[in-house]
Amino acid sequence: MIGIGEKFPEFNKTAVVSLEKGKEFESISSDSFINEDNRWTVMFWWPKDFTFVCPTEIAEFNNNYSEFRDRDTTLIGASTDSEFVHLAWRNNHDDLRGLKFPMLADTSKSLAEDLGILVAEEKVAYRATFIIDPQGVIRWVCVNDLNVGRNVKEVLRVLDGLQTDELCPCNWEKGEETLTAALEA
């Protein structure tokens, strides 16, 4: 599995960005991860569309979309399903119709494979979350087993900590004091 401190792999994939006829799809590439606007990226993966745990996570990320936007962070959801399956799911699931972030389609599974997050038997992605800094470097990775959803508030807490570029103690929350490392004489 790709790790912290490594460059996020290069990719160019199709994503569902809208339900509006003729504007459903857009290309997204890793080129946007490297920027001078100090924009971070959070990419989170789910195993399969039309399942049970996945829409609860996707809806929760969407409920917190403004929190990510307020942190100058681009939010991208992804799975190994096609853009057409993503579109059908969005059209048929009440919690997914109003998504404010793209649903990336990694139909070839090449990006999930490059990230090292494919489940060996099923060739679907684990519930993986990546925080990528404005230089395109992975700064946090969290991977859950297929049957356990992630905690979006924890993703935001870690993002806040990384964006301080300071030492953040256990259970640190945005607005709390960070640590100062004193050198011994």
Summary of the structure (lengths in Angstrom):
residues: 185
radius of gyration: 16.8
end to end distance: 40.3
largest distance: 67.2
contacts: 533
relative contact order: 0.20
helix: 26%
strand: 25%
